[in-house]
Amino acid sequence: MAGRVEIEQKTEALVAPIIDENHFELVDVEYVKEGANWYLRVYADKEGGISIDDCVLISRALEAKLDADDFIEDAYILEVSSPGLGRTLKKEKHFQRSIGQSVDIKLYKAIDKQKEFTGILKEYSKEKIILSIDGADQEFETKSVASARLSLDF
């Protein structure tokens, strides 16, 4: 039986040519269990935003490849969508593209009784993340960050 990470990697390999030939960007692939159901989620984007028709195109082409390869034993629901406004930042390219934008981070362990921080992303590397919070720079070890996402500012 394939593990979660292996399923995500194989799916990414199957969807990459579809994404590339349509000039989209693959943002993320995740295989998660929510309640009784497994979900295989593909997040894609493009300049100007991805449309529902784009998501349908990716979904149909990927379904055919997944059916042919048939490497996922569990029943699952395939979802193809935009990463959304408060998109999760996971990969280095996500952070690099988000420099200068407002970001929310959550830490594994509190600093001065605080685990959540919001600020302007000034710098990212594999070792550290620097946010400007109320005009002052604050540095966090990348390995101490549990999650990061673009802030939802309304």
Phi, psi and omega per residue, in radians:
M1 nan 2.325 -3.139
A2 -1.320 2.431 3.091
G3 -1.415 2.968 -3.100
R4 -0.982 -0.853 -3.106
V5 -1.117 -0.727 3.126
E6 -1.105 -0.709 3.109
I7 -1.106 -0.752 3.116
E8 -1.100 -0.739 -3.134
Q9 -1.156 -0.758 3.129
K10 -1.145 -0.700 3.120
T11 -1.126 -0.730 3.117
E12 -1.050 -0.718 3.118
A13 -1.143 -0.643 3.132
L14 -1.262 -0.668 -3.057
V15 -1.466 -0.391 -3.083
A16 -0.935 -0.812 3.126
P17 -1.109 -0.627 3.115
I18 -1.121 -0.791 3.137
I19 -1.080 -0.849 -3.084
D20 -1.111 -0.794 -3.073
E21 -1.187 -0.338 3.118
N22 -1.799 0.123 3.095
H23 1.050 0.671 3.045
F24 -1.722 3.098 3.034
E25 -2.129 2.290 3.053
L26 -1.468 2.030 -3.112
V27 -1.547 -0.790 -3.103
D28 -2.920 2.768 2.989
V29 -2.311 2.307 3.083
E30 -2.431 2.529 3.096
Y31 -2.143 1.895 -3.015
V32 -2.339 2.679 3.063
K33 -1.825 2.223 3.089
E34 -2.245 1.999 -3.044
G35 1.138 -2.271 -3.121
A36 -1.560 -0.124 -3.011
N37 -1.873 2.531 2.968
W38 -1.653 2.437 3.112
Y39 -2.164 2.285 2.994
L40 -1.862 1.915 -3.045
R41 -1.959 2.329 3.079
V42 -2.089 2.164 3.125
Y43 -1.892 2.171 -3.112
A44 -2.273 2.780 -3.138
D45 -2.616 2.957 3.010
K46 -2.745 2.911 3.107
E47 -0.994 2.211 -3.124
G48 1.536 -0.075 3.098
G49 1.684 2.576 -3.115
I50 -1.568 2.490 -3.100
S51 -1.740 2.950 3.090
I52 -1.106 -0.640 3.105
D53 -1.118 -0.655 3.083
D54 -1.108 -0.741 3.140
C55 -1.122 -0.694 3.111
V56 -1.122 -0.743 3.122
L57 -1.023 -0.853 -3.141
I58 -1.099 -0.791 -3.092
S59 -1.045 -0.843 -3.113
R60 -1.118 -0.761 -3.141
A61 -1.169 -0.692 -3.136
L62 -1.234 -0.687 3.103
E63 -0.947 -0.785 -3.136
A64 -1.068 -0.742 3.134
K65 -1.195 -0.703 3.133
L66 -1.142 -0.705 3.112
D67 -1.126 -0.699 -3.131
A68 -1.205 -0.712 -3.103
D69 -1.380 -0.672 3.041
D70 0.829 0.945 -3.118
F71 -1.774 -0.013 -3.142
I72 -1.808 2.015 -3.074
E73 -1.305 -0.672 -3.099
D74 -1.290 2.688 2.950
A75 -1.241 2.448 -3.105
Y76 -2.572 2.871 3.093
I77 -1.946 2.185 3.102
L78 -1.557 2.232 3.072
E79 -2.217 2.288 3.048
V80 -2.117 2.181 -3.087
S81 -2.695 3.062 3.011
S82 -1.274 2.659 3.087
P83 -1.236 -0.197 3.077
G84 1.486 3.054 -3.092
L85 -1.188 -0.793 -3.120
G86 -1.638 0.892 -3.016
R87 -1.031 2.498 3.098
T88 -1.291 2.434 3.070
L89 -1.819 1.998 -3.108
K90 -2.104 -0.760 -3.037
K91 -1.704 2.770 -3.128
E92 -0.959 -0.720 -3.119
K93 -1.127 -0.537 3.096
H94 -1.143 -0.767 3.135
F95 -1.163 -0.790 -3.103
Q96 -1.049 -0.696 3.139
R97 -1.213 -0.393 -3.049
S98 -1.681 0.051 3.104
I99 -1.056 2.305 -3.105
G100 1.654 -0.091 3.140
Q101 -1.848 2.805 3.110
S102 -1.328 2.280 -3.047
V103 -2.298 2.463 3.008
D104 -1.806 2.269 3.040
I105 -2.155 2.585 3.032
K106 -2.119 2.355 -3.116
L107 -1.732 2.706 3.035
Y108 -1.187 -0.693 -3.060
K109 -2.221 2.363 -3.085
A110 -1.126 2.577 2.980
I111 -1.997 2.090 -3.076
D112 0.849 0.843 3.086
K113 1.138 0.354 3.135
Q114 -2.231 2.285 3.141
K115 -1.944 -0.283 -3.082
E116 -2.048 2.327 -3.119
F117 -2.363 2.541 3.065
T118 -2.258 2.316 3.113
G119 -2.957 3.110 3.107
I120 -1.450 2.179 3.130
L121 -1.216 2.017 -3.126
K122 -1.736 -0.619 -3.055
E123 -2.684 2.548 3.069
Y124 -2.447 2.383 2.968
S125 -2.568 3.040 3.131
K126 -1.121 -0.346 -3.108
E127 -1.714 -0.579 -3.024
K128 -2.590 2.731 3.036
I129 -2.193 2.292 3.099
I130 -2.022 2.158 3.061
L131 -1.959 2.493 2.972
S132 -1.633 1.973 -3.103
I133 -2.042 2.019 -3.105
D134 0.902 0.720 3.070
G135 1.471 -0.114 3.123
A136 -1.967 2.408 3.126
D137 -1.371 2.366 3.058
Q138 -2.226 2.277 -3.092
E139 -1.790 2.398 3.099
F140 -2.220 2.467 3.015
E141 -1.233 2.300 -3.124
T142 -0.977 -0.698 -3.114
K143 -1.181 -0.256 3.130
S144 -1.556 -0.107 -3.092
V145 -1.577 2.043 3.137
A146 -1.336 -0.692 3.114
S147 -2.726 2.705 3.096
A148 -2.513 2.476 3.107
R149 -2.671 2.764 3.054
L150 -1.140 2.449 3.128
S151 -1.252 2.552 3.030
L152 -1.671 1.806 3.132
D153 -1.874 2.040 3.135
F154 -1.992 nan nan
